[in-house]
C-alpha cells in the first residue's frame, strides 16, 4: 500500500469513527459506519460518477419540452372491460337474492 493509499484509508476510518461517535457509538456497528464512510468518500472522489443528468434541464429536444405530457394510454381503458375480475366498481352495493347472485357470478 502506498503512502497516499494509507492516508486515504486513514481519512475514511476517521470519518467512520466521527459518524459512529456522533450517533452514540452503537456496539457491533463499526463496520456499517466504515462502509458508509467509504461510500461517502467515493462520492467526494468521483462527484460526476454519482450524478445522473437532470431530465428537466437536459432534454434531448428542447422543442418537445414545451409540449404537455400526455397521460398514460392505460387511463383510456379504465373500466372498459367490466367483469368479475376487475377492480373498477363491479361490486354489488346491496345484498341480492340467491338467484340474482348466481346470475351475477355467471356474468349474465
Secondary structure, DSSP 8 states (H G I E B T S, - for coil): --HHHHHHHHHHHHHHHHHHHHTT--TT-HHHHHHHHHHHHHHHHTHHHH----TTT--S-TTGGGS-----GGGGGTTSS-STT--SS-S-SS---HHHHHHHHHT-
